[in-house]
Amino acid sequence: MLFETQDASERHAYVRRLRAEGSRMDWSAVRMDTLCGRLKQPTTYRLSLFVPNSGSGPEGGAR
């Protein structure tokens, strides 16, 4: 996870800042989630980056 907030405008500002800085991030591997809030929990916005499995574990197939 790269960033998490409960403020949508803060999430947009973070993404704009990353793009303005010219980060060499692979944007096709970025995931933006909106976790819907309920009465007891506010809506949360999460920005994550997919990291491929390195192959060094049960899911990677290396034994």
Stockholm file with secondary structure:
# STOCKHOLM 1.0

chainA/1-63         MLFETQDASERHAYVRRLRAEGSRMDWSAVRMDTLCGRLKQPTTYRLSLFVPNSGSGPEGGAR
#=GR chainA/1-63 SS CCEEESCHHHHHHHHHHHHHTTCCCCGGGEEEEEECCCSSSCCEEEEEECCCCCSCSTTTTCC
#=GC SS_cons        CCEEESCHHHHHHHHHHHHHTTCCCCGGGEEEEEECCCSSSCCEEEEEECCCCCSCSTTTTCC
//
